[in-house]
């Protein structure tokens, strides 16, 4: 019986997206764009994310063939003996899922920005660890499609569960995903076609073809499982996660020498909002986490790269990017003062644009359900954050980057450990 299943996937970025092109013409790592310079999400990137999730489930279909092989196809990468080729995991298969590139929608101004990155150790930049990269900013929208050549339950359910995992933040797209990049929200419509004549007249890329009662909206919110807790935070003073700039403003005046990193709005009014990238959260928490546990636990949770052996360990914890609200910007000009003479230093006048007060939230998620020891240590880290022993960003010695804990919500089964640790916020820190 003839049957085709189509999915129209509307994607909205909830955090910056970095899908590299392999070029470094603009920055150390440029994003991939089309011939007109507009960013898009390659089908290979989407397929890789969905396939990786299906592979992690470790399921098989008839005759013991791995589920990911059956859906996305499989080709032997090396010659095997005849007996080895007959094993289910080595049987070559063709793909049942055709994934298409997701292009930026015409009614959205996709904002490509440059992010400065640097590796810190004890609040000091590591030598030769500074680089910049392009990213598509939060709020950009894309539309992509998936075509299934099978209506088998195991195929359909696996694809929809993977899409659900992407929607709820269980998996992400692109690079630096464990540091808050590549988080998306999906709106998916499903259309099943079982008539050949109808299929021949179907135009997948035309919106009119989806204006039918047969195209149902999928509820992806509760299909896949998620391990995450979300913390509401209040900024006590200023934040100095800095973006350095030498640009000139629109009216010709000189822009600040540096300013708080801001989310470049893609709305027409061009407003900007201060953010804390996941890299800043991860760096601060990793240093404090290392004081509470052993090196092996830190490496297993936060990931690492051994420079001598060039062996990489992927992070199992994901820190979101935190967007502020209800705060204010302040521009100030400052001098650097010589501590011995009390005079200003020559050439040490600079202007800073800093974000003050406001509230934000931080979501911390895991690749798998964390154990009690990890949750206890993270709870202690948040206790220190609340009491001012742990600060975020730069200029922390003059009171920047201090937060107050407001509320915790969790989707983790054994979250009693971190909850009990956070009870100490009202009674004093772990110290």
C-alpha positions as a LaTeX table, in Angstrom:
\begin{tabular}{lrrr}
\hline
Residue & $x$ (\AA) & $y$ (\AA) & $z$ (\AA) \\
\hline
Unk1 & 0.00 & 0.00 & 0.00 \\
Unk2 & 1.36 & 3.42 & $-0.98$ \\
Unk3 & 1.87 & 5.85 & 1.89 \\
Unk4 & 4.08 & 8.89 & 2.55 \\
Unk5 & 4.35 & 10.90 & 5.77 \\
Unk6 & 5.52 & 14.51 & 5.71 \\
Unk7 & 6.51 & 16.86 & 8.53 \\
Unk8 & 6.72 & 20.63 & 8.20 \\
Unk9 & 9.02 & 21.89 & 10.96 \\
Unk10 & 9.00 & 25.56 & 11.97 \\
Unk11 & 12.08 & 26.27 & 14.08 \\
Unk12 & 12.63 & 29.22 & 16.40 \\
Unk13 & 15.99 & 29.70 & 18.11 \\
Unk14 & 15.81 & 29.91 & 21.91 \\
Unk15 & 19.57 & 30.47 & 22.08 \\
Unk16 & 22.32 & 31.33 & 19.57 \\
Unk17 & 23.03 & 28.80 & 16.83 \\
Unk18 & 26.51 & 27.92 & 15.58 \\
Unk19 & 26.68 & 25.64 & 12.56 \\
Unk20 & 30.15 & 26.18 & 11.13 \\
Unk21 & 31.02 & 26.41 & 7.45 \\
Unk22 & 34.68 & 25.48 & 7.92 \\
Unk23 & 35.68 & 29.00 & 6.84 \\
Unk24 & 37.36 & 31.73 & 8.86 \\
Unk25 & 37.02 & 34.78 & 6.61 \\
Unk26 & 35.05 & 36.88 & 9.12 \\
Unk27 & 35.98 & 35.25 & 12.42 \\
Unk28 & 37.88 & 32.21 & 13.66 \\
Unk29 & 34.72 & 30.21 & 12.99 \\
Unk30 & 32.17 & 31.43 & 10.42 \\
Unk31 & 28.64 & 30.06 & 10.21 \\
Unk32 & 27.27 & 28.44 & 7.06 \\
Unk33 & 25.21 & 30.72 & 4.78 \\
Unk34 & 23.53 & 30.37 & 1.38 \\
Unk35 & 24.43 & 32.21 & $-1.84$ \\
Unk36 & 22.59 & 35.33 & $-0.64$ \\
Unk37 & 24.39 & 35.40 & 2.69 \\
Unk38 & 21.42 & 34.15 & 4.71 \\
Unk39 & 22.05 & 31.51 & 7.38 \\
Unk40 & 20.41 & 28.11 & 7.09 \\
Unk41 & 20.50 & 24.80 & 8.95 \\
Unk42 & 21.89 & 22.02 & 6.72 \\
Unk43 & 19.92 & 18.80 & 6.47 \\
Unk44 & 23.05 & 16.96 & 7.59 \\
Unk45 & 23.07 & 18.86 & 10.88 \\
Unk46 & 19.41 & 18.06 & 11.57 \\
Unk47 & 19.82 & 14.42 & 10.52 \\
Unk48 & 22.89 & 14.02 & 12.70 \\
Unk49 & 21.07 & 15.30 & 15.79 \\
Unk50 & 18.00 & 13.11 & 15.26 \\
Unk51 & 20.06 & 10.04 & 14.41 \\
Unk52 & 22.30 & 10.49 & 17.44 \\
Unk53 & 19.25 & 10.54 & 19.71 \\
Unk54 & 17.77 & 7.41 & 18.10 \\
Unk55 & 21.14 & 5.65 & 18.42 \\
Unk56 & 21.30 & 6.47 & 22.14 \\
Unk57 & 18.02 & 4.62 & 22.70 \\
Unk58 & 19.73 & 1.38 & 21.64 \\
Unk59 & 16.57 & $-0.15$ & 20.16 \\
Unk60 & 16.32 & $-2.68$ & 17.34 \\
Unk61 & 13.67 & $-3.63$ & 14.79 \\
Unk62 & 12.90 & $-6.89$ & 13.01 \\
Unk63 & 15.80 & $-9.31$ & 12.62 \\
Unk64 & 17.77 & $-7.35$ & 15.21 \\
Unk65 & 18.74 & $-4.47$ & 12.89 \\
Unk66 & 19.57 & $-1.34$ & 14.95 \\
Unk67 & 16.76 & 1.22 & 14.84 \\
Unk68 & 19.02 & 4.05 & 13.64 \\
Unk69 & 20.31 & 1.89 & 10.78 \\
Unk70 & 16.78 & 1.00 & 9.72 \\
Unk71 & 15.55 & 4.60 & 9.66 \\
Unk72 & 18.56 & 6.61 & 8.50 \\
Unk73 & 20.38 & 3.97 & 6.48 \\
Unk74 & 23.77 & 2.34 & 6.96 \\
Unk75 & 26.80 & 1.64 & 4.80 \\
Unk76 & 29.84 & $-0.40$ & 5.78 \\
Unk77 & 32.92 & 1.74 & 6.19 \\
Unk78 & 35.35 & $-1.16$ & 5.80 \\
Unk79 & 35.49 & $-4.64$ & 4.30 \\
Unk80 & 34.23 & $-7.46$ & 6.47 \\
Unk81 & 34.13 & $-11.20$ & 6.13 \\
Unk82 & 30.97 & $-12.85$ & 4.82 \\
Unk83 & 30.04 & $-14.05$ & 8.29 \\
Unk84 & 30.51 & $-10.57$ & 9.75 \\
Unk85 & 28.38 & $-9.01$ & 6.98 \\
Unk86 & 25.46 & $-11.24$ & 7.96 \\
Unk87 & 25.29 & $-9.84$ & 11.49 \\
Unk88 & 22.26 & $-7.51$ & 11.98 \\
Unk89 & 24.40 & $-4.52$ & 12.96 \\
Unk90 & 26.43 & $-4.84$ & 9.74 \\
Unk91 & 23.60 & $-5.21$ & 7.23 \\
Unk92 & 23.55 & $-2.30$ & 4.79 \\
Unk93 & 20.24 & $-0.43$ & 4.58 \\
Unk94 & 18.83 & 2.55 & 2.67 \\
Unk95 & 17.31 & 5.55 & 4.45 \\
Unk96 & 13.59 & 5.79 & 5.19 \\
Unk97 & 13.82 & 9.44 & 6.33 \\
Unk98 & 14.59 & 12.24 & 3.90 \\
Unk99 & 15.56 & 15.40 & 5.78 \\
Unk100 & 15.71 & 18.77 & 3.99 \\
Unk101 & 17.65 & 21.97 & 4.74 \\
Unk102 & 15.89 & 24.45 & 7.02 \\
Unk103 & 15.98 & 27.93 & 5.50 \\
Unk104 & 15.50 & 31.27 & 7.18 \\
Unk105 & 11.89 & 32.43 & 6.76 \\
Unk106 & 11.33 & 35.47 & 4.58 \\
Unk107 & 9.56 & 37.49 & 7.29 \\
Unk108 & 12.43 & 37.23 & 9.75 \\
Unk109 & 15.58 & 39.29 & 9.91 \\
Unk110 & 18.19 & 36.70 & 10.81 \\
Unk111 & 20.80 & 38.45 & 12.92 \\
Unk112 & 24.36 & 37.17 & 12.58 \\
Unk113 & 26.59 & 38.37 & 15.41 \\
Unk114 & 30.13 & 37.80 & 16.58 \\
Unk115 & 30.80 & 36.24 & 19.97 \\
Unk116 & 34.11 & 36.67 & 21.79 \\
Unk117 & 35.31 & 33.56 & 23.62 \\
Unk118 & 38.22 & 33.04 & 25.98 \\
Unk119 & 39.26 & 30.27 & 28.33 \\
Unk120 & 39.80 & 31.40 & 31.92 \\
Unk121 & 41.65 & 29.84 & 34.81 \\
Unk122 & 41.19 & 31.50 & 38.20 \\
Unk123 & 39.65 & 34.49 & 36.41 \\
Unk124 & 42.77 & 34.92 & 34.25 \\
Unk125 & 42.77 & 34.33 & 30.48 \\
Unk126 & 44.71 & 31.26 & 29.36 \\
Unk127 & 47.41 & 32.07 & 26.81 \\
Unk128 & 46.45 & 31.37 & 23.17 \\
Unk129 & 42.87 & 30.48 & 24.21 \\
Unk130 & 41.12 & 33.57 & 22.82 \\
Unk131 & 38.95 & 33.27 & 19.72 \\
Unk132 & 35.82 & 34.73 & 18.18 \\
Unk133 & 33.00 & 33.06 & 16.30 \\
Unk134 & 29.85 & 33.88 & 14.37 \\
Unk135 & 26.41 & 32.85 & 15.61 \\
Unk136 & 22.79 & 33.29 & 14.54 \\
Unk137 & 21.10 & 35.11 & 17.38 \\
Unk138 & 18.14 & 34.04 & 19.47 \\
Unk139 & 14.73 & 34.55 & 17.86 \\
Unk140 & 15.68 & 33.69 & 14.29 \\
Unk141 & 13.17 & 31.41 & 12.55 \\
Unk142 & 13.67 & 28.61 & 10.03 \\
Unk143 & 11.46 & 26.14 & 8.20 \\
Unk144 & 12.48 & 22.61 & 7.23 \\
Unk145 & 10.84 & 19.36 & 6.14 \\
Unk146 & 11.10 & 15.62 & 6.70 \\
Unk147 & 9.68 & 12.93 & 4.40 \\
Unk148 & 9.15 & 9.39 & 5.69 \\
Unk149 & 8.99 & 6.53 & 3.21 \\
Unk150 & 7.52 & 4.17 & 5.81 \\
Unk151 & 4.46 & 4.28 & 8.05 \\
Unk152 & 5.69 & 1.54 & 10.39 \\
Unk153 & 4.98 & 2.42 & 14.02 \\
Unk154 & 8.62 & 1.95 & 15.06 \\
Unk155 & 9.74 & 4.41 & 12.36 \\
Unk156 & 7.11 & 7.10 & 12.99 \\
Unk157 & 7.36 & 6.96 & 16.79 \\
Unk158 & 11.16 & 7.14 & 16.72 \\
Unk159 & 11.16 & 10.26 & 14.50 \\
Unk160 & 8.49 & 12.00 & 16.57 \\
Unk161 & 10.24 & 11.17 & 19.83 \\
Unk162 & 13.48 & 12.60 & 18.45 \\
Unk163 & 11.66 & 15.77 & 17.37 \\
Unk164 & 10.17 & 15.98 & 20.86 \\
Unk165 & 13.62 & 15.66 & 22.41 \\
Unk166 & 14.79 & 18.54 & 20.23 \\
Unk167 & 11.75 & 20.64 & 21.14 \\
Unk168 & 12.03 & 20.25 & 24.93 \\
Unk169 & 15.78 & 20.80 & 25.03 \\
Unk170 & 16.92 & 17.21 & 25.46 \\
Unk171 & 19.14 & 17.56 & 22.36 \\
Unk172 & 20.44 & 20.58 & 20.45 \\
Unk173 & 21.65 & 21.65 & 17.00 \\
Unk174 & 25.15 & 22.75 & 16.00 \\
Unk175 & 28.27 & 23.22 & 18.12 \\
Unk176 & 28.87 & 24.38 & 21.72 \\
Unk177 & 25.54 & 22.81 & 22.63 \\
Unk178 & 26.61 & 21.96 & 26.18 \\
Unk179 & 27.20 & 25.67 & 26.75 \\
Unk180 & 23.76 & 26.89 & 25.80 \\
Unk181 & 23.96 & 27.09 & 22.01 \\
Unk182 & 21.53 & 25.45 & 19.57 \\
Unk183 & 18.41 & 25.27 & 21.73 \\
Unk184 & 15.24 & 25.48 & 19.63 \\
Unk185 & 11.47 & 25.44 & 19.84 \\
Unk186 & 9.57 & 23.44 & 17.22 \\
Unk187 & 6.12 & 23.75 & 15.72 \\
Unk188 & 5.46 & 20.60 & 13.67 \\
Unk189 & 2.62 & 19.73 & 11.31 \\
Unk190 & 2.18 & 16.14 & 10.11 \\
Unk191 & 0.55 & 15.14 & 6.83 \\
Unk192 & $-0.13$ & 11.53 & 5.79 \\
Unk193 & $-0.71$ & 10.90 & 2.06 \\
Unk194 & $-2.00$ & 7.49 & 0.94 \\
Unk195 & $-3.31$ & 8.38 & $-2.51$ \\
Unk196 & $-0.89$ & 8.46 & $-5.46$ \\
Unk197 & $-2.82$ & 11.15 & $-7.32$ \\
Unk198 & $-2.86$ & 13.33 & $-4.21$ \\
Unk199 & 0.86 & 12.72 & $-3.74$ \\
Unk200 & 1.66 & 13.77 & $-7.32$ \\
Unk201 & $-0.15$ & 17.08 & $-6.76$ \\
Unk202 & 1.44 & 17.73 & $-3.36$ \\
Unk203 & 3.94 & 20.63 & $-3.25$ \\
Unk204 & 5.87 & 20.23 & $-0.03$ \\
Unk205 & 7.62 & 23.61 & $-0.15$ \\
Unk206 & 4.43 & 25.60 & $-0.80$ \\
Unk207 & 2.47 & 26.73 & 2.26 \\
Unk208 & $-0.88$ & 26.27 & 0.49 \\
Unk209 & $-0.30$ & 22.51 & 0.41 \\
Unk210 & $-0.32$ & 22.50 & 4.21 \\
Unk211 & $-3.58$ & 24.41 & 4.53 \\
Unk212 & $-5.67$ & 21.27 & 4.88 \\
Unk213 & $-7.52$ & 19.51 & 7.69 \\
Unk214 & $-5.34$ & 16.46 & 7.12 \\
Unk215 & $-2.25$ & 18.34 & 8.35 \\
Unk216 & $-2.36$ & 17.82 & 12.12 \\
Unk217 & $-0.31$ & 19.76 & 14.67 \\
Unk218 & 1.87 & 17.51 & 16.84 \\
Unk219 & 2.13 & 17.92 & 20.61 \\
Unk220 & 5.84 & 17.33 & 21.25 \\
Unk221 & 5.97 & 18.52 & 24.85 \\
Unk222 & 5.57 & 15.16 & 26.64 \\
Unk223 & 6.94 & 12.48 & 24.34 \\
Unk224 & 10.63 & 12.47 & 25.29 \\
Unk225 & 12.05 & 12.44 & 28.82 \\
Unk226 & 14.02 & 15.40 & 30.15 \\
Unk227 & 16.49 & 15.85 & 33.03 \\
Unk228 & 16.56 & 19.56 & 33.88 \\
Unk229 & 16.11 & 22.07 & 36.66 \\
Unk230 & 15.51 & 25.79 & 36.23 \\
Unk231 & 16.64 & 28.45 & 38.71 \\
Unk232 & 15.20 & 31.97 & 38.87 \\
Unk233 & 17.87 & 34.54 & 39.81 \\
Unk234 & 18.02 & 38.24 & 40.67 \\
Unk235 & 21.07 & 40.35 & 39.86 \\
Unk236 & 22.19 & 42.32 & 42.92 \\
Unk237 & 24.31 & 44.90 & 41.12 \\
Unk238 & 26.05 & 45.05 & 37.76 \\
Unk239 & 27.16 & 42.28 & 35.43 \\
Unk240 & 30.37 & 42.43 & 33.43 \\
Unk241 & 30.40 & 39.62 & 30.89 \\
Unk242 & 32.06 & 41.90 & 28.41 \\
Unk243 & 31.88 & 42.31 & 24.67 \\
Unk244 & 34.75 & 44.43 & 23.40 \\
Unk245 & 34.02 & 46.82 & 20.57 \\
Unk246 & 35.68 & 49.52 & 18.48 \\
Unk247 & 32.60 & 50.35 & 16.43 \\
Unk248 & 31.11 & 53.77 & 15.80 \\
Unk249 & 27.47 & 54.49 & 16.63 \\
Unk250 & 24.93 & 55.52 & 14.00 \\
Unk251 & 25.18 & 59.25 & 14.81 \\
Unk252 & 28.94 & 59.20 & 14.36 \\
Unk253 & 29.88 & 59.29 & 18.06 \\
Unk254 & 32.31 & 56.82 & 19.54 \\
Unk255 & 30.78 & 53.69 & 21.02 \\
Unk256 & 31.84 & 52.39 & 24.47 \\
Unk257 & 35.22 & 50.67 & 24.63 \\
Unk258 & 33.45 & 47.64 & 26.04 \\
Unk259 & 29.96 & 46.73 & 27.13 \\
Unk260 & 27.98 & 43.90 & 28.70 \\
Unk261 & 27.37 & 41.09 & 26.24 \\
Unk262 & 23.93 & 41.65 & 24.75 \\
Unk263 & 21.43 & 39.65 & 22.78 \\
Unk264 & 21.05 & 41.39 & 19.44 \\
Unk265 & 17.29 & 41.63 & 18.96 \\
Unk266 & 15.90 & 40.67 & 15.55 \\
Unk267 & 12.82 & 42.80 & 16.10 \\
Unk268 & 12.27 & 45.98 & 14.14 \\
Unk269 & 12.95 & 48.29 & 17.10 \\
Unk270 & 16.48 & 46.89 & 17.36 \\
Unk271 & 16.48 & 46.64 & 21.16 \\
Unk272 & 19.28 & 44.77 & 22.91 \\
Unk273 & 19.10 & 42.75 & 26.11 \\
Unk274 & 21.99 & 41.72 & 28.34 \\
Unk275 & 22.81 & 38.00 & 28.47 \\
Unk276 & 25.14 & 35.63 & 30.27 \\
Unk277 & 26.38 & 32.94 & 27.87 \\
Unk278 & 26.44 & 29.31 & 28.93 \\
Unk279 & 30.23 & 29.37 & 28.68 \\
Unk280 & 30.43 & 31.86 & 31.56 \\
Unk281 & 28.10 & 29.82 & 33.76 \\
Unk282 & 29.95 & 26.59 & 32.98 \\
Unk283 & 33.37 & 28.09 & 33.70 \\
Unk284 & 32.35 & 29.51 & 37.07 \\
Unk285 & 30.50 & 26.38 & 38.19 \\
Unk286 & 33.27 & 24.06 & 36.99 \\
Unk287 & 35.87 & 25.84 & 39.14 \\
Unk288 & 33.67 & 25.70 & 42.23 \\
Unk289 & 32.52 & 22.14 & 41.50 \\
Unk290 & 36.19 & 21.07 & 41.38 \\
Unk291 & 36.61 & 22.25 & 44.99 \\
Unk292 & 33.83 & 19.93 & 46.12 \\
Unk293 & 34.59 & 16.75 & 44.17 \\
Unk294 & 37.51 & 14.92 & 42.58 \\
Unk295 & 39.12 & 15.53 & 39.18 \\
Unk296 & 37.60 & 12.41 & 37.61 \\
Unk297 & 34.06 & 13.51 & 38.51 \\
Unk298 & 34.69 & 17.00 & 37.13 \\
Unk299 & 36.05 & 15.60 & 33.86 \\
Unk300 & 33.18 & 13.14 & 33.50 \\
Unk301 & 30.50 & 15.80 & 34.09 \\
Unk302 & 31.96 & 18.91 & 32.46 \\
Unk303 & 34.06 & 17.26 & 29.74 \\
Unk304 & 37.66 & 17.99 & 28.83 \\
Unk305 & 40.32 & 17.67 & 26.15 \\
Unk306 & 43.63 & 16.05 & 27.03 \\
Unk307 & 46.18 & 18.06 & 25.07 \\
Unk308 & 48.85 & 15.36 & 25.17 \\
Unk309 & 46.70 & 12.53 & 23.82 \\
Unk310 & 44.16 & 14.78 & 22.05 \\
Unk311 & 41.34 & 12.70 & 23.59 \\
Unk312 & 38.09 & 14.62 & 24.07 \\
Unk313 & 35.42 & 13.96 & 26.71 \\
Unk314 & 32.00 & 15.44 & 25.92 \\
Unk315 & 30.27 & 17.41 & 28.64 \\
Unk316 & 27.25 & 15.72 & 30.24 \\
Unk317 & 25.90 & 18.94 & 31.72 \\
Unk318 & 24.33 & 21.77 & 29.73 \\
Unk319 & 24.14 & 25.38 & 30.90 \\
Unk320 & 21.66 & 27.62 & 29.14 \\
Unk321 & 22.17 & 31.20 & 28.07 \\
Unk322 & 20.49 & 33.56 & 30.53 \\
Unk323 & 18.57 & 36.56 & 29.19 \\
Unk324 & 17.87 & 39.47 & 31.56 \\
Unk325 & 14.69 & 41.49 & 32.01 \\
Unk326 & 13.65 & 44.53 & 34.09 \\
Unk327 & 17.21 & 45.86 & 34.37 \\
Unk328 & 18.86 & 49.07 & 33.17 \\
Unk329 & 21.99 & 50.04 & 31.24 \\
Unk330 & 24.42 & 52.64 & 32.51 \\
Unk331 & 27.31 & 54.22 & 30.58 \\
Unk332 & 30.25 & 55.45 & 32.64 \\
Unk333 & 33.70 & 56.77 & 31.83 \\
Unk334 & 36.55 & 55.77 & 34.10 \\
Unk335 & 40.25 & 56.38 & 34.61 \\
Unk336 & 42.91 & 53.98 & 35.75 \\
Unk337 & 44.75 & 55.43 & 38.74 \\
Unk338 & 48.40 & 54.85 & 39.62 \\
Unk339 & 48.38 & 53.44 & 43.14 \\
Unk340 & 51.66 & 55.10 & 44.13 \\
Unk341 & 51.28 & 58.67 & 42.80 \\
Unk342 & 47.51 & 58.83 & 42.85 \\
Unk343 & 47.53 & 60.30 & 39.33 \\
Unk344 & 45.69 & 59.03 & 36.29 \\
Unk345 & 47.64 & 56.75 & 33.99 \\
Unk346 & 48.33 & 58.03 & 30.48 \\
Unk347 & 45.96 & 56.54 & 27.87 \\
Unk348 & 43.93 & 54.71 & 30.52 \\
Unk349 & 40.62 & 56.50 & 29.99 \\
Unk350 & 37.82 & 54.20 & 28.85 \\
Unk351 & 34.05 & 54.06 & 28.60 \\
Unk352 & 31.97 & 51.12 & 29.79 \\
Unk353 & 28.31 & 50.22 & 29.19 \\
Unk354 & 27.16 & 48.02 & 32.07 \\
Unk355 & 23.86 & 46.27 & 32.81 \\
Unk356 & 22.46 & 46.61 & 36.36 \\
Unk357 & 19.85 & 44.69 & 38.35 \\
Unk358 & 17.09 & 42.77 & 36.59 \\
Unk359 & 16.12 & 39.11 & 36.80 \\
Unk360 & 16.96 & 36.06 & 34.74 \\
Unk361 & 16.82 & 32.29 & 34.78 \\
Unk362 & 19.38 & 29.54 & 34.33 \\
Unk363 & 18.42 & 26.07 & 33.16 \\
Unk364 & 20.81 & 23.20 & 33.84 \\
Unk365 & 20.16 & 19.93 & 32.03 \\
Unk366 & 21.88 & 16.57 & 31.84 \\
Unk367 & 22.45 & 13.89 & 29.22 \\
Unk368 & 21.27 & 11.32 & 31.76 \\
Unk369 & 19.67 & 11.37 & 35.18 \\
Unk370 & 22.42 & 12.66 & 37.56 \\
Unk371 & 23.30 & 10.95 & 40.83 \\
Unk372 & 22.89 & 12.40 & 44.33 \\
Unk373 & 26.55 & 13.41 & 44.73 \\
Unk374 & 26.47 & 15.56 & 41.59 \\
Unk375 & 23.20 & 17.22 & 42.62 \\
Unk376 & 24.50 & 17.88 & 46.13 \\
Unk377 & 27.64 & 19.58 & 44.78 \\
Unk378 & 25.59 & 21.70 & 42.37 \\
Unk379 & 23.29 & 22.67 & 45.23 \\
Unk380 & 26.33 & 23.83 & 47.21 \\
Unk381 & 27.47 & 25.85 & 44.18 \\
Unk382 & 24.11 & 27.61 & 44.02 \\
Unk383 & 24.28 & 28.27 & 47.77 \\
Unk384 & 27.63 & 29.99 & 47.25 \\
Unk385 & 26.16 & 31.94 & 44.32 \\
Unk386 & 23.32 & 33.17 & 46.53 \\
Unk387 & 25.64 & 34.28 & 49.36 \\
Unk388 & 28.19 & 35.99 & 47.14 \\
Unk389 & 31.00 & 33.44 & 47.43 \\
Unk390 & 30.59 & 32.57 & 43.73 \\
Unk391 & 30.32 & 35.40 & 41.20 \\
Unk392 & 29.93 & 35.46 & 37.43 \\
Unk393 & 31.84 & 37.40 & 34.78 \\
Unk394 & 34.55 & 40.01 & 35.17 \\
Unk395 & 35.26 & 42.75 & 37.74 \\
Unk396 & 34.03 & 40.44 & 40.48 \\
Unk397 & 36.48 & 41.99 & 42.95 \\
Unk398 & 34.50 & 45.24 & 42.79 \\
Unk399 & 31.09 & 43.66 & 43.31 \\
Unk400 & 30.01 & 42.60 & 39.84 \\
Unk401 & 28.25 & 39.33 & 39.03 \\
Unk402 & 26.45 & 38.77 & 42.36 \\
Unk403 & 23.09 & 37.00 & 42.37 \\
Unk404 & 20.23 & 36.16 & 44.69 \\
Unk405 & 18.38 & 32.85 & 44.39 \\
Unk406 & 14.61 & 33.22 & 43.93 \\
Unk407 & 13.01 & 29.92 & 42.89 \\
Unk408 & 13.74 & 26.38 & 41.69 \\
Unk409 & 11.69 & 24.11 & 39.43 \\
Unk410 & 12.80 & 20.62 & 38.44 \\
Unk411 & 12.17 & 17.81 & 35.98 \\
Unk412 & 14.70 & 15.49 & 37.64 \\
Unk413 & 13.46 & 12.37 & 39.42 \\
Unk414 & 15.89 & 12.41 & 42.36 \\
Unk415 & 16.09 & 16.17 & 42.83 \\
Unk416 & 15.77 & 15.97 & 46.63 \\
Unk417 & 19.57 & 16.29 & 46.94 \\
Unk418 & 19.79 & 19.65 & 45.23 \\
Unk419 & 16.60 & 20.84 & 46.91 \\
Unk420 & 17.96 & 20.04 & 50.38 \\
Unk421 & 21.21 & 21.78 & 49.50 \\
Unk422 & 19.32 & 24.90 & 48.48 \\
Unk423 & 17.39 & 24.93 & 51.77 \\
Unk424 & 20.68 & 26.10 & 53.25 \\
Unk425 & 20.18 & 29.39 & 51.40 \\
Unk426 & 17.95 & 30.56 & 54.25 \\
Unk427 & 20.28 & 29.26 & 56.98 \\
Unk428 & 23.71 & 30.14 & 55.59 \\
Unk429 & 25.99 & 28.64 & 52.94 \\
Unk430 & 27.81 & 25.32 & 53.03 \\
Unk431 & 30.74 & 27.17 & 54.59 \\
\hline
\end{tabular}
